[in-house]
Amino acid sequence: MAEPVDATWIAQNLSDRSSNGIDLGMRALIRSGLIPIGTRLPPIRDIASAMGVSPATVAAAWARLQKQRILTGQGRNGTWVSGARSLSVPKRFASSGNFGASVLDLSFAVPDPALLPRLHQALAHGAEADQLNSYARVAILPELEEAVRPDWPYAPEAFLAINGGYSAVHTLFHALSLRGARVAVEYPAALRHLDILEDLGATILPVACDTEGPLPDRLAEVLAQRPEIFLLQPRLHSVTGQTLSPTRLAELAQVLAHGDTVVIEDDGLADLALVPAQSLGRWLPERVVHVKSFSKTHGPDLRLAVLSGPSGLVAQVRGYRAFSSGWTSRILQGATAWLLRDPATQDLLARARIVYRDRRAALVDALRAEGVMAEPGTGLCAWVPVASEQYAMVSLAAHGIAVAPGSRFGLAPLNHLRVATSRLDPGRIADVVHALVLGAADPQKMP
């Protein structure tokens, strides 16, 4: 076992006294071997005293290091160095299982391939895009901007094509240097949003929702903590299937009007929603970044989204991307522009909206008839209340059905299940309802 290190020595080797600086400095000391794995660290108060900072500053750095398992807390036994580096993976997404053919997998809320357009004509058009194979870092092809503008929910200063909605949110948080930031997020939250925030060591500030969207009073309480970002799904919530009402959106704009919190809107389900696009950018264009993904509507292999925002902020994103991809494929931009103009694709999208709504409704209506009060809505999944999340998961597994636990979309068990309905065979609905009714029961009240 490594020898303990002295608080004074740590202080002498950490030049940056901020919480983020202590975090990064400790990582460097551990990675270099100057603080070996297995080392027991001095108490937080001793380190803080030696550095001339508050214990809370050191504790915040320690919390991020523990979250990534670089440090391990042993209660009264102290804190130990447990790893030289963390494996940065989206832990919630990675926890999804791979099930055999005998299991009905309702854990992934993804589009039905039969309801996505064929891409051969679109890709052929994209292959003729202007400046194809040029290294010029174009923000967005003019024809794609022309195709998205008519339905864009406000008039932004700048547009940018980017490699999918998840990539857009991930890139935004890194481009804006938001490691360790305070982030308000509607609750329950999109799994991928939580993965990004936890990887960045963000302080997550949940904003409770009802069937119309985030609660204005709760958002006001959270804004008192001065979050840098409010992360919002501005149209259709990907987990609950609830639509943010126009009235509620206007109320949220009023709450946000007097602060400086930047709003990142992730319209991930986009035109699968039954309502037109909407955005807080209508009221707060200087503080809103709006992201519209085309993966669920037109196909995940297009890897394409469009974001809009203030020109300065979009320039920051472009600057960050210059370190990596630089721009989004002109072929895929051109293909998406073609699809957005294609009448047959628009007809298929209109049909998909109704099919997804009806598949979800078939399950929810049957559950409600049995006393399991899942909320009506639309989208690719149902949000089903249960008495015990753990019991429900085990019960469903015993019936050969896999779903996603509600805790994957929150910071604690939410006593809900997310049940994908987008590809649910109507012939299996009775089986699924039977299993969910049994799983939703309170195990404490069973005979």
RARA-V475332 format. One line per field, one symbol per residue. burial: + if it has 9 or more other ideal C-beta (glycine too) atoms within 8 Angstrom, else -. A space follows every 10 residues. Layout:
burial=???
//
This chain:
burial=-+--+-+--+ +-++-++-++ +++++++-++ ----+-+-++ ++-+-+++-+ +-----++++ ++++++-+++ ++------++ +-+------+ -++------- --++-++-++ ++--+++-+- +++-+++-+- -+-----+++ +-+++-++-- -+++-+-+++ ++++++++++ ++++++-+-+ ++++++++++ ++++++++-+ ++-++++-+- --++++-+++ -++---++++ ++++++++++ ++++---+++ +++-++---- ++++++++++ -++---++++ ++-++-++++ ++++++++++ -+++++++++ --++++++-+ +-----++-+ ++++++++++ -+--+--++- +++-+++-++ ++++++++-- -+-++-++++ +++++++++- +++-+++-+- ++++++++++ --++++++++ ++-+---++- ++++++++++ +------
//
